[in-house]
Amino acid sequence: MNNEYLYSITATYDSATAAHWVGRYSDAISAVTEWNKITDWGFADEYATYNFSEPSGKMTTKIFYRDGKVGGK
């Protein structure tokens, strides 16, 4: 069995330098399913930054602010 992962999702709260949570996935369907579940700032004080990394090197970011603003790239 191969224990390598191809996709990852990280959650970082506020201005922390280390991820609060990391999810690792071996297939796109599982990764995208989890990515689509992320809809708010979680337990952050001010904002939460979520990054979705793909095997191609592409990274997608969602930023949810406690006051309701949403950003990303």
C-alpha positions in Angstrom: 0.0 0.0 0.0 1.3 3.4 -0.9 1.1 5.9 1.9 1.9 9.0 -0.2 -0.5 11.8 -0.7 -1.0 14.0 -3.7 -3.3 16.8 -2.4 -3.2 18.7 0.9 -5.4 21.2 2.7 -4.0 23.4 5.4 -5.8 25.7 7.9 -4.0 28.5 9.5 -5.6 30.9 12.0 -4.9 34.6 12.3 -1.2 35.4 11.9 0.2 32.0 13.1 3.2 30.8 11.2 2.3 27.1 11.5 -0.8 25.4 10.2 -3.5 24.6 12.8 -4.6 21.6 10.8 -3.3 19.7 7.7 -5.4 17.2 5.7 -3.6 14.9 3.2 -5.4 13.1 0.4 -4.3 10.5 -2.2 -7.1 11.3 -4.7 -8.7 14.5 -6.1 -12.3 13.5 -5.2 -11.6 13.2 -1.5 -9.6 16.4 -1.4 -12.2 18.5 -3.3 -15.0 17.1 -1.2 -13.2 18.3 2.0 -12.2 21.6 0.4 -15.9 22.3 -0.5 -16.8 21.8 3.2 -14.8 24.8 4.3 -17.2 27.7 4.5 -16.2 29.9 7.5 -13.5 31.1 9.9 -13.6 28.1 12.2 -12.1 28.8 15.6 -9.9 31.8 14.5 -10.0 35.0 16.4 -9.9 37.3 13.3 -9.5 35.2 10.2 -8.7 31.7 8.8 -6.6 31.0 5.8 -7.1 27.7 3.9 -4.7 26.5 1.2 -5.4 23.6 -1.2 -2.3 22.3 -2.9 -2.4 20.1 -6.0 0.3 17.8 -7.4 0.8 20.2 -10.3 2.0 22.8 -7.8 -1.1 24.9 -8.1 -2.4 26.3 -4.8 -5.8 27.8 -4.2 -6.5 30.0 -1.1 -9.7 30.8 0.8 -9.6 33.5 3.5 -12.6 33.8 5.8 -12.8 36.8 8.2 -14.9 36.7 11.4 -16.7 39.9 10.3 -18.1 38.0 7.2 -15.6 39.1 4.5 -14.3 36.4 2.2 -11.1 36.6 0.2 -8.9 34.2 -1.8 -7.0 33.5 -5.0 
